[in-house]
Each structure stands twice: as structure tokens, then as C-alpha cells.
Amino acid sequence: MDSELRILVLDDEPPIRKGICTLITHKLPSVRIVGQGSNGLEGLELYRSTQPNLIITDIVMPEMTGLEFLREVRKTDLHTPCIVISGYDEFSYAREAIRLGATDYLLKPISSTELIRAIIKATDSAHETKHTDYEELRSSASTLFLHRLLNGELVEIEKVLQACKTLEISLQEGAVTVITLASPNAEEITRALQWAQTRAVTVTQRGPHGVLFIQGSATRADHLAADILSLNLPALRVGIGQPVTTLSSVHISFESALQALTYQAYYPHERLFTQEMIDRSTPYLDSTDIDTLRLKEILLLGDEDELVTWFNTFFSSLFYIKTPPLSYLKGMCIYLLTAVHKHLGEDLGITKSYFDRVAPFNASTVVSIDDLYNEVLNHLVVLNNKVIVQAIADSDIVIHQAKQYVENHLTEIISSTEIAEKLKMSPTYFSTYFKTKTGQTFRSYVNSRRNEYAKSLLANITMSIEEISEQLGYTDYRSFHRIFKRMNSITPSEYRKRITKR
């Protein structure tokens, strides 16, 4: 029995209340009666001032019943045990008492044996509840700590070790290798983690992945991975991370283990993925090399065959090695879609939310090369066949036609008079209309588009700057040089030198 047990007793009949208190102090001398009350209102005041860890209350009392009292208590205290006593053998009373957390419902008259047994039961229940609460709290804190460790947020090894000690996590300073588990069947991951715990391995669940912290040599990690794969878990995949020498670097091992798992995109029938599978060669292609403006032009023209041809060329160019990291492939594809969304948004007024709604793309669900190829191409086809067509229909057709004309005649001298004639508008009205709708003059728009086109041509080192000037429709090189420098604060030749150094 807990020597600190403090009991609050409520009953509107003084003889019964006194009898309960006398019985308790006689049978359980270590128990303190911290308060006695005749109704629920008195009980609330006593509860707040005495902080009992066991309540004994009658039900039917004046001013506030025992059940009403318990409802108030439970608003802030879900755990203090309670024994309800009553002279009424009413099922509805008993049911409500149990709902409010009563550990026993005793009918008057109460025998001494019955009351003492109920008190012992209530205190045992309270101890078990507190133990459960502590375990739940420790488990939550441990999970948070391990996740922060995997995120690389904890770098001071002294604090890491102190947290391990406090949370009773069996990790020590020294070599560690992270193993990650993946499976479409969550039950397989749970079973594998439970098995690992029987081998004194620290584990956690991080998103869809199971995570094991293997201390000691990398060989031990290899053996444990092999043992896990020998379990009857056919869909389970295991990734082994790069060994690290300190707990504060465990995030490096975790990230490399996740990267290893992505290689199931190349080896769909393998179940074990190691660091040896990862080719860390530097890509020769980066996002600045992707001609997203050309892709936008193809989309605006609505040529699906040309779109497929362009995308096949782009996707093939990503394979600078036989097995580039899936994260690199995803990153380049995400950049491609983000850039083309931006271009289309500027030209057609399409918002990001519209793209997300009509042509959603979620890279996190992609696990194979074929999936990635198909998902991105299908997204572009939807843009080609649906989004752009609808956006053009919903947007200002005059502005769209004017911009499309500019795109098709960037190598020519374009005047607002010429465009106005094509659109059957007066030049003055067209100029005013264009500026009102776009926020810039038609001449500024033409210059900005020709400037972007000039930049793309300058990236082609096989053309001289004079040839580029001629292709852009300038009558002499000096005009091109002057306009380009005014718009970019750099000469064409300086710009070419800058981009060719990349």
C-alpha cells in the first residue's frame, strides 16, 4: 500500500461518512483522510485544496450530486481513481459512474472487507495507470529523440549520450550503421522491428520506413540484414547505410540507407540494397541545361508527337551513367515541370493550384524508372491536351494570339502596327489593350522575349555573335550589342563567356 495515499470522502449522511473514515483509518493506518464533504460543491473545493489521489463519493447528494462532481473533476483530471457508493441499485447510475472512471460501484450498506478490497484495487489501478502514462511518455520522447538524431539535429555528443541514458535507449558512442526497411505491407516492417528488438537493437519507425541502429562493426549490420531477410517477410526490402564513427553522424548513415533503397528502381527483384550499388559519379547535366522554353513552345503548339520526341531525348540525357540515383532523376524531372509551369503561368495566367488540381504529380510515390518516365510524360500530355487548351479558352484570346505571333517571329522585326492589323484592331487601341491586360508595353514584351531567345542562341558556341545578331533581325551588330547590354548589364560576348564556364 502506498504510504502517501490521500483520500477524499463525500457523503451527505454524517454517520455513513464518519463510519467510512473510521473504518479506513483503523484498517489502513498509513492512509490519510484529507477531506470530508457533504455534497459535490464542497467536494470540488476540497479536491482543489487537498489534491487527493483517491476519491470515495456518494451519488445522491444535495446541491451537486456525486456524478456531477466527477464530471467536473474529469475536465482536468482523467486519472485519479474513484470509488462510488450508493443506496440505489440503478444500472444507469452504475453505467455513468464507470464512464467517469470509477473503479468500483458499491451498494450501501458497505462491508468493511468490501471497502478495503475496493481501495486496494483502486490504488493498484492508479499505480498501473501512472506506469502506463510514464511508458507512453517515454516512448513518445524516445521516438522524437531518434527522429531528431536521424535528421542531423543533434550534434553535441554529450547531450546525445545524456538523452540516451535518460530515455533508457541502449545507444553508445562509437561506430553505428543504419538499416532501413521498406515494404508495401506495413505489418512486415512491424514484425521485422519487433524481431530486431529481441536482438537488443534500437529501432524506430520513420514515416513509411523501419529504422535499425546497428552498433559495432559493419559486418554485424550485414549479418543482421541477412537474418532479417531470412524471416518470412517476402515483400520486405532492406537498405544498408554507410557506417559512421559517431552517433552525431548517424543521419549520414540513414540518408545513405534510404538512397540505397531507391535502387530497387533498377533491381526490382533484389531485396538487399547496399552502398556498393550506388554510383556516385558527378552528373554532367544540370537544371540550367534543360531547354524548358523549347518545351513550352511545343506545348503551346499542341504537337503531341513532337512532345514525346523532346521528352524522350531529355529523359535519355539524364542517364550519364547506367544507374544514376533515382533522387537525381526525380529532381531533374521536378525542375522540368516546375519551370514549364512557370512559363505557362506567365503566358496563359495559369496558377499553380490549377496545375496541381488538373495535372497532379507526386514524385514521392514513384519507385521505378518506368513509373517516373510514365508519370512525367503523362503529366506533359495532360498539359498538352487539356490544361493549355482550357487555359487559352479561358484567357484573353487577343493577348494569346499576339504572344503566339511574337514567338513565331522572334527573328523578325515585329511592330505593334503589324500585330494590330493581323488582329483587325487599330494600332493605338491594340497598344493600350496590351498594356492594360499585361502590365507592360508591347515593345517591352517583344524585347524581353527576343532577349531570352538571344541568350539561348549565345549558349550555342557554334554561332558567332554577328550571326546571332543577323538571325535576330538586327541590321547591324552594334544595335544588338547595345540593346543586349542595356537589358542584361553585360555584353553578349561577356554573357557567352560566363555561361560556357559552367
Secondary structure, 3 states (H helix, E strand, C coil): CCCCCEEEEECCCHHHHHHHHHHHHHHCCCCEEEEEECCHHHHHHHHHHHCCCEEEEECCCCCCCHHHHHHHHHCCCCCCCEEEEECCCCHHHHHHHHHCCEEEEEECCCCHHHHHHHHHHHHHHHHHHHHHHHHHHHHHHHHHHHHHHHHCCCCCHHHHHHHHHHCCCCCCCCCEEEEEEECCCHHHHHHHHHHHHCCCCEEEEECCEEEEEEECCHHHHHHHHHHHHCCCCCCCEEEECCCECCHHHHHHHHHHHHHHHHHHHCCCCCCEECHHHCCCCCCCCCHHHCCHHHHHHHHHHCCHHHHHHHHHHHHHHCCCCCCCCHHHHHHHHHHHHHHHHHHHHHHHCCCHHHHHHHCCCCHHHCCCHHHHHHHHHHHHHHHHHHHHHHHHHHCCHHHHHHHHHHHHCCCCCCCHHHHHHHCCCCHHHHHHHHHHHHCCCHHHHHHHHHHHHHHHHHCCCCCCHHHHHHHCCCCCHHHHHHHHHHHHCCCHHHHHHHHHCC
